[in-house]
């Protein structure tokens, strides 16, 4: 679940599954809902805090599109879809200068484009190429 308070802070509720990890720490514990697991978790490898960025992307996609980005009734096929995903990166086409102009941010079409960019920046298959939450914040804060 995601709750947004008056300060525009997103709070993710984990029902006791979370652990606190530093930026240089890794884990291998398998937990979480299949649809929200990052490729690195599904591959059984080490993962770091960027796995939460992936889950944020899945959550935002779900909120925007009213469905998950990866859907299949067969669990193994769903895992393959997630692991082999190549979600299109659209943020590179967004004019970042326009984000600094609050006048344009009220445009619904631009807001939709910004949300698409955030999602595409979260759903990067390679963990080492995925942005951190700090990088996402720095890139899109002026648009909020």
N, C-alpha and C positions, 0 to 999 in steps of 0.2 A: 504494500500500500504506500502511496505517496501523499503526504499532507503538505499543503503550502500555507504557511502562516502569513501574517500581515507584512513581515519583513522580506517576503519573496524568497524564503529559505526552504529548500526542498528537504524533507526529512523522510528517510527510507526506514520503514519498520521491518525488522528481519525475523521476528518471532524466535529469537534466541539462537539463530544460526551464525551470527557474525562473529568475527574475531578482529582485533585491532592489529594492523600490520603497518610497519614503517615503510618508507619509500624503497628501501633496499632489501626488504624481507620478501620471502616467497613461501607458499604453502602448497600442499598437495592433497589436502582433505577434500573429498568429494561430497558436496552438499548443494542443496538448492533445487529449484524446479527446472526440469529439463528445458523448457522453452526459453528460460532466462540464463542458462549456463553459457559461458563464453567458450569459444573453440578450444582454448588451452586447457580448460577444465575437462571438456569432453575427451580430449586426447590423453588425459591422465597425466599430464605433465605438471611442471611447476607453474604457478600463477602468482601474480602480485595484485596490488590494489587496482590495476587497470581492468581487472575482471568486473569491477563494479561499474566502470564506465560503459562496458558492453551491456550490462544489465540495465543501466539507465537508458541506453539507446533503444533497447527492446521495449522498455516501459513507455518511453515517449512515443515510439512508433505505434504501440498499442493504443495509447490515449488518442493519438491523431487519427489513426485509421480504423479503430475499433476491431482490430485483429492483430495477431502476432506477425512479425516479419517472416517467420519460418513456420510453416504449418504442414503437418502430415500425420495421418492416423497411425502409421507404423513408427515406433520409437527409434529403430535403427536407421530408417530413412530420414527421420527428423534430425537425428544426430549428424548424419552425413550432410544434410542441407546446411546445418549450422557450421560445421567444420569446414566445408568447402565453399562457404558463402563468399561472394565478391560483391558486396553491397556497393552501389555506385557512389563515389565521392563527389558530392555536388558543391561542397564548400569552396573548392578552388575557383568556381565560377561566380561566387558571390562578390560583389563589389564591396570590399570591407570599408571603404571610405563612407559609403552611404549609411553604415551602422552608426556613425558618429553624429548624424543629423537626426535629432529626435522627431523632426517634422515628418520624415519619411517613414518612421517606424510605425506610425498609426495606420499605414496602408496595409490592409488585410493580405494582399498578395505578397508584399514584402515579408510580413510576419510569417506567412506560410513558408516562404523560401528560407527564412532564417531557421525555422523549426526543422525543415528538411536537411539543412546543412548541419545542424547540431546532431541530428540522428545519424547522418552519414559519417560524421566525425567520431561518433561513439561506436558504430558498427564496423570497425576496421578489424579484419580477420587476424592480422598479425599483431600480437600483444605489444611488441616493441615499437610498432608504428602508430599505435593508438594514442590519442592525446590523453593527458592527465586531466583531472578535474580542474586543476589550476589553469591549465592551458585553455580549456573550454571556457572557463570563467573570464579569462583575460580577453579571449577572442570575441565573446558574445555579450559581455556585461553591458556595454554601451547600448546594446539593442533592447535591453529590458527596461 
